[in-house]
Amino acid sequence: MQELKAPLGKFRVVGVDTFVGPREDYSLGDFDSLSQAIRKAKKHAGEMNPVYVYDDNGILKWSGGTS
């Protein structure tokens, strides 16, 4: 399972592949601002591909896509 908590002062984007086989999550990177992280997440979110943005406390800040 992908670590959800971002490094201090960053925002982590995590995607989940639900299309083939068991659910598998993957990192899309750590970003300096929430707006950068959300932009990246929106590009990857879609049907059968939920994407989440977490802060450095592991708190969910944004989610998109469907599972």
MARMAR-279905 format. One record per residue (C-alpha): residue number from 1; x, z negated, y. Coordinates in nm, 4 decimals, m for minus. Each point is the difference from the previous one (the first is absolute). Layout:
<pts>
+-----+----------+----------+----------+
|   i |        X |        Z |        Y |
+-----+----------+----------+----------+
| NUM |        X |        Z |        Y |
...
+-----+----------+----------+----------+
</pts>
This chain:
<pts>
+-----+----------+----------+----------+
|   i |        X |        Z |        Y |
+-----+----------+----------+----------+
|   1 |   0.0000 |   0.0000 |   0.0000 |
|   2 |   0.1235 |   0.0930 |   0.3458 |
|   3 |   0.0917 |  m0.2937 |   0.2283 |
|   4 |  m0.2702 |  m0.0132 |   0.2681 |
|   5 |   0.1820 |  m0.2176 |   0.2535 |
|   6 |   0.2014 |   0.2090 |   0.2472 |
|   7 |   0.3401 |  m0.1064 |   0.1347 |
|   8 |  m0.0094 |  m0.2206 |   0.3105 |
|   9 |  m0.1489 |   0.1846 |   0.2975 |
|  10 |  m0.1002 |   0.3064 |  m0.2064 |
|  11 |  m0.3141 |   0.1485 |  m0.1559 |
|  12 |  m0.0018 |   0.1272 |  m0.3598 |
|  13 |  m0.2078 |   0.2961 |  m0.1182 |
|  14 |  m0.0970 |  m0.0088 |  m0.3679 |
|  15 |  m0.1895 |   0.2728 |  m0.1831 |
|  16 |  m0.1813 |  m0.0316 |  m0.3317 |
|  17 |  m0.0278 |   0.2939 |  m0.2383 |
|  18 |  m0.3334 |  m0.0316 |  m0.1803 |
|  19 |  m0.0329 |   0.3627 |  m0.1104 |
|  20 |   0.2096 |   0.0161 |  m0.3177 |
|  21 |   0.0543 |  m0.2803 |  m0.2502 |
|  22 |   0.0075 |  m0.3650 |   0.0975 |
|  23 |   0.0023 |  m0.0942 |   0.3665 |
|  24 |   0.3496 |   0.0147 |   0.1374 |
|  25 |   0.1073 |  m0.1009 |   0.3492 |
|  26 |   0.2890 |   0.1451 |   0.1964 |
|  27 |   0.1688 |  m0.0596 |   0.3332 |
|  28 |  m0.0351 |   0.2446 |   0.2868 |
|  29 |   0.2445 |  m0.1976 |   0.2128 |
|  30 |   0.0420 |  m0.2792 |   0.2514 |
|  31 |  m0.0711 |   0.0670 |   0.3673 |
|  32 |   0.0834 |  m0.1693 |   0.3307 |
|  33 |  m0.3539 |   0.0101 |   0.1360 |
|  34 |  m0.3510 |  m0.0230 |  m0.1377 |
|  35 |  m0.0950 |   0.3306 |   0.1619 |
|  36 |   0.2900 |   0.1817 |  m0.1733 |
|  37 |  m0.0981 |  m0.1524 |  m0.3339 |
|  38 |  m0.3663 |   0.0968 |   0.0411 |
|  39 |   0.0924 |   0.3591 |   0.0934 |
|  40 |   0.2062 |   0.0270 |  m0.3186 |
|  41 |  m0.2748 |  m0.1614 |  m0.2081 |
|  42 |  m0.2684 |   0.2364 |   0.1348 |
|  43 |   0.2091 |   0.3018 |  m0.1043 |
|  44 |   0.0057 |  m0.1198 |  m0.3614 |
|  45 |  m0.3424 |  m0.1604 |  m0.0400 |
|  46 |  m0.2585 |   0.2049 |  m0.1841 |
|  47 |  m0.2329 |   0.0259 |  m0.2948 |
|  48 |   0.1406 |  m0.1935 |  m0.2971 |
|  49 |   0.2922 |  m0.1058 |   0.2221 |
|  50 |  m0.0572 |  m0.3226 |   0.1929 |
|  51 |   0.2695 |  m0.1060 |   0.2471 |
|  52 |   0.0571 |  m0.3425 |   0.1558 |
|  53 |   0.2050 |  m0.1363 |   0.2900 |
|  54 |   0.1363 |  m0.3558 |  m0.0183 |
|  55 |   0.1871 |  m0.2109 |   0.2546 |
|  56 |   0.3035 |  m0.2245 |  m0.0519 |
|  57 |  m0.2269 |  m0.2816 |  m0.1205 |
|  58 |  m0.1555 |   0.2208 |  m0.2692 |
|  59 |  m0.3294 |   0.0186 |   0.1896 |
|  60 |  m0.2012 |   0.3217 |  m0.0307 |
|  61 |  m0.0234 |   0.1717 |   0.3403 |
|  62 |  m0.1568 |   0.3370 |  m0.0921 |
|  63 |  m0.1361 |   0.1827 |  m0.3024 |
|  64 |  m0.1268 |   0.3497 |  m0.0674 |
|  65 |  m0.0711 |   0.2461 |  m0.2776 |
|  66 |  m0.2123 |  m0.0556 |  m0.3087 |
|  67 |   0.0758 |  m0.1195 |  m0.3492 |
+-----+----------+----------+----------+
</pts>
